[in-house]
Amino acid sequence: MVAVPDLVGDTMDTVQAQLKAVGLSANAATPIGVSDWTSDAVVLSTTPAAGARASSGSTAKILEATKAEVSFFAKPMPDLIGVRWDDVASGDLEAAYFYLDASWRKPKAGEEAGTIVAQQPKAGTTLRMSQPLQVTVADLAPVDSKDGAVGAVPEVNVPDLCRRTKWCWLKTQ
């Protein structure tokens, strides 16, 4: 039996070496699917949890997200009303793209076709890591569907995660 190391907040490029050092292997996933082990991702949680005893040679399940996703969900929900749907997959909103569930309707008076006209949660709402975000877009038809689905994500204490890392923008004491 070996103790599972504390990996929460560590970058994915260090995880395999840390687990191998104690005789474990890893199976990683993101809230929306299989991990690609990008070096821009960090560990959100492990199963078994840090400090738990596991059989040597067993596999630890790693839940990871990119630094951009963690930073996006650490902030209050932005105001998306008026944002062009075409602009959502880039810039500051790119990290949230795969969590957006979009619906479409005809524009009403004063609404520009191709822009977000409704959102849930409302702007300023405190977000939970990887929660679904719903938007309504004026006058566009859906062109493709997202692969994967948001799975069960444990409550992630983002300020604590950021406190334990050097890369997180969130300044905590």
C-alpha positions as a printed NumPy array, in Angstrom:
array([[  0.   ,   0.   ,   0.   ],
       [  1.165,   3.506,  -0.854],
       [ -0.109,   6.977,  -0.018],
       [ -1.662,   8.958,  -2.869],
       [  0.302,  12.211,  -3.26 ],
       [ -1.414,  15.593,  -3.033],
       [ -1.646,  16.616,  -6.688],
       [ -4.42 ,  19.248,  -6.521],
       [ -3.213,  22.397,  -8.268],
       [ -0.239,  20.674,  -9.877],
       [  0.205,  20.881, -13.621],
       [ -0.53 ,  17.765, -15.627],
       [  3.023,  17.584, -16.95 ],
       [  4.199,  16.635, -13.428],
       [  1.43 ,  14.192, -12.464],
       [  2.676,  11.003, -14.09 ],
       [  6.155,  11.365, -12.584],
       [  4.748,  12.034,  -9.109],
       [  2.469,   9.005,  -9.265],
       [  5.15 ,   6.759, -10.771],
       [  7.479,   7.736,  -7.906],
       [  5.048,   6.135,  -5.424],
       [  4.09 ,   3.184,  -7.649],
       [  0.778,   4.407,  -9.095],
       [ -0.45 ,   5.213, -12.584],
       [ -3.006,   7.787, -13.742],
       [ -6.207,   7.935, -15.726],
       [ -7.108,  11.574, -16.409],
       [-10.319,  13.216, -17.571],
       [-11.736,  16.708, -17.851],
       [-15.291,  17.685, -16.885],
       [-16.16 ,  17.46 , -20.606],
       [-14.276,  14.333, -21.63 ],
       [-10.96 ,  12.557, -21.893],
       [ -7.807,  14.441, -20.986],
       [ -5.188,  15.239, -23.59 ],
       [ -2.593,  15.738, -20.82 ],
       [ -1.898,  19.294, -21.883],
       [  0.766,  21.063, -19.841],
       [ -1.699,  23.971, -19.507],
       [ -3.99 ,  21.867, -17.308],
       [ -4.05 ,  21.465, -13.544],
       [ -5.406,  18.807, -11.229],
       [ -8.799,  19.588,  -9.661],
       [ -9.159,  16.356,  -7.69 ],
       [ -7.932,  12.784,  -7.399],
       [ -9.677,   9.529,  -6.607],
       [ -8.549,   8.207,  -4.234],
       [ -7.956,  11.527,  -2.465],
       [ -4.55 ,  12.76 ,  -1.345],
       [ -3.214,  10.814,   1.615],
       [ -5.469,   7.804,   1.032],
       [ -3.811,   4.4  ,   0.816],
       [ -3.876,   2.613,  -2.525],
       [ -2.446,  -0.654,  -3.745],
       [  0.902,  -0.28 ,  -5.442],
       [  0.366,  -0.534,  -9.202],
       [ -3.221,   0.738,  -9.062],
       [ -4.568,   3.697, -11.012],
       [ -5.54 ,   7.075,  -9.601],
       [ -8.339,   8.939, -11.394],
       [ -7.39 ,  12.545, -12.092],
       [ -9.922,  15.285, -12.823],
       [ -8.235,  18.196, -14.577],
       [ -9.073,  21.49 , -16.235],
       [ -7.051,  24.094, -18.085],
       [ -5.726,  27.102, -16.227],
       [ -7.987,  29.259, -18.384],
       [-11.054,  27.253, -17.306],
       [-10.109,  27.551, -13.626],
       [ -9.556,  31.301, -14.033],
       [-12.871,  31.743, -15.905],
       [-14.9  ,  29.929, -13.236],
       [-13.074,  31.787, -10.434],
       [-14.618,  35.07 , -11.61 ],
       [-18.284,  36.088, -11.491],
       [-20.319,  35.3  , -14.605],
       [-19.556,  37.936, -17.242],
       [-22.263,  39.884, -19.052],
       [-22.596,  38.096, -22.4  ],
       [-25.586,  40.075, -23.693],
       [-24.632,  41.614, -27.039],
       [-21.541,  39.443, -27.526],
       [-21.367,  37.994, -31.037],
       [-21.763,  34.205, -30.991],
       [-18.87 ,  33.931, -33.469],
       [-16.578,  35.591, -30.908],
       [-17.332,  33.181, -28.073],
       [-14.837,  30.512, -29.176],
       [-11.89 ,  32.9  , -28.816],
       [-10.503,  35.494, -26.446],
       [-11.603,  35.686, -22.823],
       [-14.619,  33.418, -23.379],
       [-12.76 ,  30.577, -25.101],
       [-12.334,  28.676, -21.821],
       [-16.107,  28.663, -21.301],
       [-17.028,  27.621, -24.851],
       [-17.456,  23.908, -24.149],
       [-19.665,  24.671, -21.142],
       [-22.063,  26.848, -23.144],
       [-25.429,  25.373, -24.036],
       [-26.78 ,  27.598, -26.805],
       [-30.312,  27.923, -28.11 ],
       [-31.487,  30.104, -30.966],
       [-34.523,  32.292, -31.696],
       [-35.646,  35.054, -34.027],
       [-34.346,  38.479, -32.991],
       [-36.736,  40.836, -31.265],
       [-36.802,  44.618, -31.691],
       [-33.377,  46.119, -31.132],
       [-31.5  ,  42.798, -31.051],
       [-28.705,  42.226, -33.526],
       [-28.748,  38.901, -35.359],
       [-25.882,  36.676, -34.306],
       [-25.55 ,  38.102, -30.795],
       [-26.287,  36.611, -27.395],
       [-29.614,  37.991, -26.158],
       [-30.134,  35.988, -22.946],
       [-27.919,  34.127, -20.496],
       [-28.145,  31.953, -17.43 ],
       [-26.696,  32.419, -14.885],
       [-27.056,  36.176, -14.804],
       [-24.034,  38.467, -15.033],
       [-22.29 ,  38.806, -11.669],
       [-23.379,  35.377, -10.379],
       [-20.733,  33.358,  -8.545],
       [-19.893,  30.322, -10.672],
       [-19.173,  26.726,  -9.71 ],
       [-16.323,  24.987, -11.493],
       [-17.544,  23.706, -14.872],
       [-21.228,  24.448, -14.34 ],
       [-23.297,  24.582, -17.533],
       [-23.835,  28.067, -18.93 ],
       [-26.917,  28.733, -21.041],
       [-27.181,  31.4  , -23.721],
       [-29.773,  32.342, -26.317],
       [-28.538,  33.65 , -29.661],
       [-30.674,  35.778, -31.982],
       [-31.357,  34.467, -35.495],
       [-28.796,  31.735, -35.876],
       [-29.426,  28.074, -36.463],
       [-27.247,  25.56 , -34.639],
       [-24.532,  24.254, -36.933],
       [-22.952,  21.532, -34.835],
       [-23.252,  19.911, -31.46 ],
       [-20.671,  19.612, -28.74 ],
       [-19.056,  16.254, -28.091],
       [-19.079,  15.023, -24.529],
       [-21.049,  16.294, -21.59 ],
       [-20.273,  17.887, -18.287],
       [-19.868,  15.071, -15.807],
       [-20.124,  15.149, -12.058],
       [-17.508,  17.558, -10.773],
       [-16.808,  17.776,  -7.066],
       [-17.095,  21.14 ,  -5.387],
       [-13.76 ,  22.773,  -6.172],
       [-12.6  ,  25.465,  -3.783],
       [-11.099,  27.756,  -6.444],
       [ -9.59 ,  30.279,  -3.986],
       [ -7.864,  27.412,  -2.153],
       [ -6.69 ,  25.923,  -5.454],
       [ -5.298,  29.314,  -6.485],
       [ -3.666,  29.851,  -3.101],
       [ -1.671,  26.648,  -3.69 ],
       [ -0.415,  27.602,  -7.151],
       [  1.922,  30.144,  -8.694],
       [  0.04 ,  30.606, -11.999],
       [ -3.466,  31.521, -10.817],
       [ -4.466,  35.17 , -11.284],
       [ -6.718,  35.125,  -8.193],
       [ -4.887,  36.89 ,  -5.374],
       [ -5.762,  35.25 ,  -2.061],
       [ -4.265,  35.611,   1.365]])
